[in-house]
Amino acid sequence: MRRLTKLLATTLLLTGLAPLAPASASTPTCATVAVTAPAGAKIESVDAVSRATHCEITVTLTHTDDHVKVVVGLPQNWTGRLQGVGGSAYAAGDTGAPFTQALQGGYAAVTTDAGVLGGLDTSWAVKNGAVDQTLLTNFASRSVHEAAVIAKQVVRGHYQRPVTYSYWNGCSTGGRQGYLEAQRFPDDYNGVLANAPAVNWSQFAVATLWPQIVQGNDGHVVGNCVLEAFRKAAIEACDSQDGVTNGIVDRPDRCSYDPRQLVGRKILCEGGEVVVTKADADVMRKIWDGPTDERGRSLWPGLPKGADPVWLAGTIPGFPGPGFPVAAQWVQNFLLKQPGFDTSKLTYAQYRDLFRQSVREFDGVIGTSDPDLSAFRRAGGKLITFVGTNDQLIPPGGTLRYRDQVERRMGYVNDFYRLFTAPGVDHCLGGDGPQPTNALGQLVDWVERGKAPATLTAATADSTRNLCPYPRTSRYFHGDPKSASSYFCG
């Protein structure tokens, strides 16, 4: 359960920033400030609490029968920067470690609960047999924008000077929120760091239920041990495609490994020796291929080869099931309006109908799929995203597809929007691949100094290997395979 919490939590990124000039030589008094409500909202209360290292001001506002909290942290060593902190799963924000880390970096920090319970609790979704549109709108778009508007007022009132630069920092749901800001509210943030983003929510949130649907309809459940054997076999088959053997599949989309090659192989599991069957391979192939329509055409990218399939296809002690809870609860509450419905009983036909329903009813609400980022570009905004090629919760194919759509609409976009693939990295962070070490710092350099990142710096405990901008990938050419200088972007 601790591992699940870590994976679903908002990413924690090192900053390494050169500070701006301090806001003031003296520490402002921690007191409430005047706040004007955003259009369509009313302020219910403004409260101030003095913490050990910062002043914390909480603004509560309402729209229609909701109560949204916006929390603004105001550090003593303020640099003039504001950082918006994103959420994860069904949480719109996070006042924990990411919020604290922003404050430690000298940022004024802001986050919001959107008036919902957060985490994996979606009991707020259905009201009187229908989706609660007020709360869904809060979670999908409204609250993250209102938080930015309110934070800038609070900062000005507290420090008696405005924000110099504002940044968004989020992963997963927080990544989707970053894209939402760039798409709909381009003046909120000068820079957006949005990693492993849950964009195309209306597709992704149904697509990640696919592995359970396959096993239920095919009448064959693949054990965790066999799922892991398929993952290892795919890595072994495609590992060396980038020029070095290091236990990582850099381009899962180019890995042609066929799971049927493992049929008949004996593997050692906790319960003894297991022989891989054709039924096992058929299920694994469908999981990697991703959901399809009645004619076998792809509805959405599948799980990347090399990613851990257990999270979406297997069983994890303490993990609510069946299926990935973000996907299961989306189907149960938002599509079927039947909390607790057993999604494992869905037929292929029902699943495909629900996939189409999700896009039809909710793409315009929470899809965050608009490829027109021209207003963000005109505002001078900069957007950086990295996605792990081993992302086991939000398969990266959706984000890569979105990036392609942006380029088709807008042409060359690297002047303000750069997407980096992180070989061997799991959802947000983790995995065997080099972890980004200073993505936020590189975004700051781009925004404030005009230094666009040619690569993102990344490292493991004993190696370095920088991340390349999509569609280029890191390839080994000579020297020490644990040194970034031995790779080029090709």
N, C-alpha and C positions, 0 to 999 in steps of 0.2 A: 504494500500500500504506500510505503514511503517512496518507492520508485515511481509509482503512478502519480503521486502528488508532485514530485519533481518534474515529471514529463509534462504534466498539464499546467504547471505554473508558468507565469510570464518569465521570459528569458532574462537572465542577469548578465549584463555586459560590462566589461571593464571600460573605463572612460579614458584615462590618460590624457586629460585635457589641460591645455595651458589656460589659466584663469584670466578672465577679463578683470578690469580694475574693480576693487571692492565697491559696493554700493555706497557705503558710508563708513566713516571711522568709528561711529558710535552705533550701538545696537538699538534699533527702534523698540518701543514698548509694545508688548504683545497685547493688543486690544482689538476689538471688533472695528471694522471699517464699513463705510457706506457702500452698498452694492445695489446696482440697478438690475432688475430682473430682465433676462432675455425676452424677446417678443414671444407671447403666448404662455409665459410662466409668471408665477408670483413667488416672491420671497417669503418663506415662512419664518425663518430664523437665521441669525448669524451669531456664531459662538466662537470664542477664542480661548485656547488653552496653551499655557507656556510649558514646553517640553525642555528636556535637558539641553538640547542642541538647537532647538528651533521653536518658532511660534507656529501653532497649528490652528487654522481658521476653517471652520466647517459651515458651509452655507447650505441650508435646506430649502428646496423649492418645490413647487407643485404645479401640475398642469390640470389633470382631471382625476381626482381620487388617487393620486400617487404622491409619494414623498421621496424626493431624490436628494441624496447627499453628495455635495462636492467638497472634497477635503484638499486644502491648500497648505503645504508646508513651506515655511519661510525661514531659511537658515541664517545663522549669524554671519557666515562668511559668504554671503550672496555674491555671485559673479555677474549678475545682470541677465542671466539666462533663466528660461522657464523650461521645464520638462514635463510633458504629459505622459502619464504612466498607464499602460494598457492592461487589459484583463486576460483571462484564460477561460476556456470552456464557456459556461453561461455566466461568468463573472465579468462585469464591465470594467472593473478596476482592481487595484491591489494597493493596500496601505501597508503591506509587509516589506519584505526585503527590497524589491525594486524601488519602492517609494523612498526607503531609507538610503539606498545607494545613491539616488538622485540628489538627496539632501547633502550627503557626504561629499558629493562632487561639486557642491556650491550652487546647485540649481535650486530655484523655487520649484516645488513639485506639486502637481495636481493630479487627482484621480477622482473617479465617481463610481457610485454603486448603481446608477441608472434606475434606482428605485426597485431593483429586483434582488432576490436572495443570493444569487451568485453560485459559483462552484458548479456542481452537478444538480442543483435543486431548481427544477423548472415547475414547481407547483403553482407558480404565479401565472403560467402561460394561459390556462383555460379559465374563463370566468363566465358563468351562466351558459355553459355549453359552447362557447365561442372563444376564439383567441382574443386575449386582452390586447387590443391594438395600441392602447396608450403605453403599456409597459414594453411591448414589442418594439414600438417606435423609439422609446427611450434606449433600449438595449441596442437596437440596430444602428441608430444614427444620431438622434437628437442630443442625448446626454453628453456624449464626448465633445460635441461642438459647444454646448452650453458651458461645459467645464472649462474650456479654453477661454471663452468670453468672460466668465466669472473670475477665473484665475488672474487674468490681466488686470481686472479692476482691483482685486485684492492686493496684488503686488504693488500697483501704483499707490494705493491707499496706505500700505504699510511702509514702503521704503521711500515714498514721496518722489518716485521716479519710475518711468515705464520700463517694461521688459525690453532689453536690447535685442536679444535673439530668442526664438522659441523653437523647441524641438519636441517631436513625438518619439517615444521609444516603446515598442511593443512587439510581442510575438504571439502566433496562433490567433486567438480572438483579438489580442492587441495588435497583431499585424493587420488583420482585417480592418480594425478601427483606423489604423494609419492610412490605409488606402481610401477608406471612407472620407477622411479629412481631405486628402489630396483631390478626390473626385468632386466632393460637394462643398467643401469649405476651404478653398485654397489659400485664404489669408490667415488661417488660424496658426499655422506653423511654418517657419522658414525651412525647416528640415524635418524629414520623416524617415525614421528607421523602422521598417515594418517587415519582420522576419517570419518565415514559415506561415504566411498569412492565410487565414480561412476565407479568402475571397471565393467568389462563386459559391457562397454558403448554401444556396438552395440546391445546388448539385452535390457538392462535397458532403453535406450533412446526410444525404441519402446514400451516396455512393459508398461510404465507408461501412455501411451495413451489409454490403454485397457478400463478403466472405461468409457470413452467417446464413444468408439467404441461399447461397450455393449449397452449403452443407445440409441445410434443412430440406431443400427440394430434391437434392440428389440422394438423400437418405444415407449420407456417409460423413461422419465426423472424423477429421484428421487430428490425431493426438499432437500435443505440443512437441514431443520429441521428434516426430516425423516432420512437422513443419520446420523445425530447426534444421533437420537434415537437408531439406530442400534448399533452405537459405544458404547453408554452407556449400552445397554442391554448386549453386549458381555463382557464388563468389569464386570458388575454385576454377570454374569454367571461364569466367570473364575478368578475373582479377588483373591479368597482365595486359589488357587492351590499352592501357595508358603508358605502357613501357616499363612498368615496375611491378613486382609482386609484393603486395603489402596488405592483403586481406581486405581490399576495398574495391567495389565496383564503381568506377567513376561515372560511367554513363549507363545506367540500368536500361535506358531505352534502346541501347545498341547491343544489349546482352541477349543473344539468341538461344540461350540454354533451354533445352526441352526437359521438363520434369520427368517425362517418360523414361529418360536415361537412367533414372534411379530405381525403376521398377525391378523387383527381385533382389535388391540389395538388402543385406541384413545389417541392422543398426542396433546398437546397444542402448536401451532405455532403462529407466529405473525399475520397471517391472520385468526386465529380462530382454531377450532378443526379439526384435520385431522385423518382419519382412515388409518392405514397401510394396504396395499393391498398385494396380492400374487405377483403381478408384481413387487412391491417394493422389496420384499424379494428375488425374482429370480435374479434381477439385483445385489443386495447386495451380494448374494452368489457367483455370477460370478466374482465380483470385488475382493472378498476375495480369491477366488480360483486362480485368475490370468489367463493370456492368455493361451488358449489351441489350439491345432491343430485340423484338421478336424475330428480326431477320439477321441477327448476329452482328449488327453494327454497333460500334462503341458508343456508349452513352457518356462515359467518363473514364479518365485514366485509372488504371489499377495500381495495386501495391507495387512499388519498385523492387526489382530483384536485388537482393542484398539487404533489404530492410527486414526487421524482425516481424514475421507474420503473426506471431502469437497475440499481439495486442488487438488485432482486428478479427482474427480467425480462431484463436485458441481460447484457453481458459486460464484465468489468473486469480489466485486466491485473494479474496477481498475485493475483487473487481466486480461491480454490479453488472449483471448480464441478463439475458444473452446479448452479445454484440457490444460494440463500442457505445458507451452510454450517451455521448453527444449525439450520435446518429439515432440511437434507439429512442431517446427522449424527443428528438425533433419529430420523428414519425409518430410517436405515441400522442404527444401533446399538440403539436402545431398542425399536423396533417390529419390525423384521425380524431383528434379531440377526445381520446380515450386513454387517460393516464393509466399506466400499468399494463397496457395491451402487450401480449406476448408476440413480439416481432418475429420470433423464430417460426411462427406458424404462417407467415406470409408466403403465398405462392409467387412464382416468377411473374405471372400476369399482374397480380396485385402490386408487387414491388415496382414494376415498370409504370403502372398507373400512378403510384405514389411519387415516383421520380418526376413524372411530367407535371403532376399537381403541384409539387414543391416549386418547380420553376415557374409555372403559370401564376401561382398565387403570391409567391414571396420573392421572386428575383428582384423586382423593383423596390422591395422593402429592405431586404437584408443581403441580397446577392452580392453587392459591392463589386459589380462586374462591368461598370461603365469604362470603356477604354479611352474616353476623351479626357485627357489630363492637360488640355491646352490652357485652361485657366490657371492651374497650378504652375505651369511653365511660365506664363506671363507674369505671375506674381513673384517670380524669381525663386520658387521653391526647389529643393533638391530631395530626391527620394532614393534611398538605398534599401535593398532587400537581399537577404541571403536565404537559400533553402537548402536543407540537407538532402543529399541523394538517397539517404537511408531513412527519410522521414516515414515513420511507421503509423502516424496518426492522421496526418494530412498529406497524402501522396503529392509530391512536388509537381506532377504533370499539370495540375490545374493552374498553378502559378505561372509555369512556363507557357502554357497556352494563352493566359491573359496577357503576358508580356508580348507575345506574337501579335495579338489583336491590337495592342497599343501601337506597335510599329506599323501594322498595316493601315491604321487610321491616321497616324501622325508622322510617319516616316522616321527619320533619324531622331532618336530620343536620348542618346547617351549624354547629351549636354545637360540633362537634368534628372534622368532616371536610369539607374544602373542596378541590374540584377546579377547576383553572384551565386553559383552553385558550390555547395560545400561537400566534397566527396567523403562518404563514410560517416557523415554527421546525422544524428537522429533528429527527432522533432525539437526544434528550437536549439538545443544543445545536447551534448552527449554522443556516444558512439565512438568508433575507432578512428575516425578521421580528425584532421587538424581543426581545432575550434577557433572561430574568429576571436581575436584578442582585443581589438580596438575599433570596432565598427562605428560606434557613436563618435569617438574621437575623429575618425576619418570623415564622418558626415559634417562635424563641426568645421574641420579644415576646409571642406568643400564650400560650405555656406559662408564662412567668415573670411576665408583667405583665397577662395577661388581655386583651391587645389583639388581637382577631381581625382578620385581613387582609381588608378590603373588596375590595382588588385586590392583585395582585402587581406590584411595580415592575419595569419592563422597558425596555430601550433598545437602539438601534443606535448606530453611531459618531456619527451626527448627528441622532438623533431619540429621543423618548421616547413610549411608549404602553403603558399599564398593562394587565395581563391581568385578565379578568373571570371571576368564579366561574360555573361551569357550572350551569344551562344558558344563562345570559346571555352575550352576546358584545359585544365592543367595537365601537361604531359612531361614525362621524364625524358631528358636527353643525355646527361652524363653526370658523373661525379657521385657524391654522397647522396643516396636517396632520402636521407633524413634532413637534407638542407634545402631550403627554398630556392637557392641559387641553381639547383640541379634541374629545375623545371621551367617550362615556358608555357605561355597561353597560346594554344593552337586550335 
